[in-house]
Amino acid sequence: MPQADEKGRFRPRRSCLYMPGSNARALEKARTIAADVIIIDLEDAVAPDDKVAARKAAAAAVAERPFGHREVVVRINALDTQWGREDLSAIAAASPDAMLVPKIADAVDISVASKAMDEAGAPPDMALWVMIETPAAILNIAAIAAVSKGTRLAAFVMGTNDLAKDLRAQLRPGRSACGWALQSSVTAARAYGLHVIDGVFNDISDAEGMVAECAQGREMGFDGKTLIHPAQIDICNRAFTPTEDQISEARAIVDAFADPANAGQGVIKVDGKMTELLHLDDAKRTLAIAEVIAAFED
């Protein structure tokens, strides 16, 4: 379930859709689709010859602020490429909600990216999101998460395709080859108060497979999932939205702890179940995120 963001707000990040920065029609469509997060991509989705034009188009689109309640993130090219530093400067000036930096390997990379954002004049509330997509990042995941306390780091985004390629693994249903990497990333993120977004599902035509992988991601503890096509949004949103039963259960827990008869109690019985204060925290989070989602849908 989602955590509060850097300003203490509960923001849904159920569906995070990659949109090519070089595709003007895609950027226009992003103004109306039901994704919680739009990730304007300057990296994988853009050919080398189109990188400069895509950067200009993305910066202009972000600066116009046309995306309504949707959170806007721009994935730049890696900082050690010929485009990375100029991407960072241009996007920092446009001021999206966050900048997504790929090819992170260790905690030093986080410090470098965060400092570069500072030097480029990025607003203080612009967050740093990073791709977790290399074997080195997985081996260093705890140290990477820990450095968030002194940097802009706010979220991990899993790059399962790149990770599987580097592992020489096969991504099959159930993703057993990446299971340890996925769960390690969720664990590190939760230990240090970070958000964590699952990787993409590649087969756009396989709705059943998408449903299963979204369910797996939520079970693992991810806040949401990255997507490669608008057709995947509805499935993803349903998977990561609290159900009516979950909302009712959460409301019952909050009401029970608010009952003066239970004042000062650390453990109470709610609907026949032993319920602790940790369940109260989860219940409040569930109700908060459900409220925000309902407002978005209205």
Residue pairs with C-beta under 8 A, 6 or more apart in sequence:
1 223
1 242
1 282
1 285
1 286
1 289
2 10
2 11
2 12
2 13
2 195
2 223
2 224
2 285
2 289
3 10
3 193
3 195
3 223
3 285
4 10
5 11
5 127
5 154
5 195
6 125
6 127
6 154
7 125
9 292
10 285
10 288
10 289
10 292
11 36
11 71
11 292
12 36
12 224
12 240
12 241
12 289
12 292
12 293
12 296
13 36
13 37
13 71
13 155
13 195
13 197
13 223
13 224
14 36
14 223
14 224
14 225
14 236
14 237
14 239
14 240
14 241
14 293
15 34
15 35
15 36
15 37
15 224
15 225
15 227
15 232
15 233
15 236
15 237
15 240
16 35
16 36
16 37
16 38
16 39
16 73
16 157
16 197
16 224
16 225
16 226
16 227
17 30
17 33
17 35
17 37
17 38
17 39
17 226
17 227
17 228
17 229
17 230
17 232
17 233
18 39
18 41
18 45
18 75
18 200
18 226
18 227
18 228
19 26
19 27
19 29
19 30
19 38
19 39
19 40
19 41
19 45
20 26
20 41
20 45
20 46
20 54
21 27
21 40
21 41
21 42
21 45
21 46
21 54
21 55
21 57
21 58
21 74
22 45
22 46
22 47
22 50
22 53
22 54
22 57
23 45
24 57
27 40
27 57
27 58
27 61
29 230
30 38
30 40
30 67
30 70
31 66
31 67
31 68
33 230
33 233
34 233
34 234
34 237
35 70
35 227
35 230
35 233
36 70
36 71
36 224
36 237
36 296
37 70
37 71
37 72
37 73
37 224
38 67
38 70
38 71
38 72
38 73
39 73
39 74
39 75
39 100
39 226
40 58
40 61
40 62
40 72
40 73
40 74
40 75
40 96
41 74
41 75
42 51
42 54
42 55
42 58
42 74
42 75
42 76
42 77
42 83
42 87
42 91
43 75
43 76
43 77
43 78
43 102
46 54
51 77
51 83
52 83
55 83
55 86
55 87
55 90
55 91
56 90
58 74
58 90
58 91
58 94
59 90
59 91
59 93
59 94
60 94
62 72
62 74
62 91
62 94
62 95
62 96
63 93
63 94
63 95
69 296
71 97
71 98
72 96
72 97
72 98
73 96
73 97
73 98
73 99
73 100
73 129
74 87
74 91
74 94
74 96
74 98
74 99
74 100
75 100
75 101
75 102
75 131
76 83
76 84
76 87
76 88
76 91
76 99
76 100
76 101
76 102
77 83
77 84
77 87
77 102
78 84
78 101
78 102
78 103
79 85
79 88
79 101
79 112
79 113
79 116
80 103
85 116
88 99
88 113
88 116
88 117
88 120
89 120
91 99
92 99
92 117
92 120
92 121
92 122
92 126
93 120
93 121
95 122
95 123
95 126
96 126
97 126
97 127
98 126
98 127
98 128
98 129
98 154
98 155
99 113
99 117
99 122
99 126
99 127
99 128
99 129
100 129
100 130
100 131
100 157
101 109
101 113
101 128
101 129
101 130
101 131
102 130
102 131
102 133
102 159
103 109
103 131
103 133
103 134
104 110
104 113
104 130
104 131
104 132
104 133
104 134
104 137
104 144
105 134
105 136
105 137
105 140
106 136
106 137
106 140
106 143
106 144
107 140
107 143
107 144
107 146
107 147
109 130
109 144
110 128
110 130
110 144
110 147
110 148
110 151
110 153
111 147
111 150
111 151
113 128
113 130
114 128
114 151
114 152
114 153
117 126
117 128
117 152
118 152
122 152
126 152
127 152
127 153
127 154
127 155
128 151
128 152
128 153
128 154
129 153
129 154
129 155
129 156
129 157
130 144
130 153
130 155
130 156
130 157
131 157
131 158
131 159
131 162
132 138
132 141
132 144
132 156
132 157
132 158
132 159
132 163
132 181
132 185
133 158
133 159
133 160
133 161
133 162
133 163
133 166
134 162
134 163
134 166
135 163
135 166
135 167
137 144
138 163
138 180
138 181
138 184
138 185
141 184
141 185
141 188
142 188
142 191
144 153
144 188
145 153
145 156
145 188
145 189
145 191
145 192
145 194
146 192
147 153
148 154
148 192
148 193
148 194
149 192
153 194
154 194
154 195
155 189
155 194
155 195
155 196
155 197
156 185
156 188
156 189
156 194
156 195
156 196
156 197
157 196
157 197
157 199
157 226
158 181
158 182
158 185
158 196
158 197
158 198
158 199
158 222
158 226
159 199
160 171
160 175
160 178
160 182
160 198
160 199
160 200
161 171
161 199
161 200
161 202
163 169
163 178
163 181
163 199
164 170
164 171
164 177
164 178
167 177
167 178
169 177
169 178
170 177
171 177
171 178
171 202
173 209
173 212
173 213
174 216
175 182
175 213
175 216
178 199
182 198
182 199
182 220
183 220
185 196
186 196
186 220
186 221
186 222
188 194
189 195
189 196
190 196
190 221
195 223
196 221
196 222
196 223
197 222
197 223
197 224
197 225
197 226
198 213
198 217
198 220
198 222
198 224
198 225
198 226
199 225
199 226
200 225
200 226
200 227
200 228
201 209
201 210
201 213
201 214
201 225
201 227
201 228
201 232
202 228
203 209
203 210
204 228
204 229
204 231
204 232
207 235
210 232
210 235
210 236
211 235
211 239
213 225
214 225
214 235
214 236
214 239
214 240
215 239
217 224
217 225
217 239
217 240
218 239
218 240
222 240
223 240
224 236
224 240
225 236
225 239
225 240
227 233
227 236
241 290
241 293
242 250
242 286
242 289
242 290
242 293
246 286
247 286
247 287
247 290
249 271
249 283
250 282
250 283
250 284
250 286
250 287
250 290
251 283
251 287
252 270
252 271
253 270
253 275
253 279
253 280
253 283
254 280
254 283
254 284
254 287
256 262
256 268
256 270
256 275
257 265
257 268
257 277
257 280
262 268
266 276
266 277
267 274
267 275
267 276
267 277
268 274
268 275
269 275
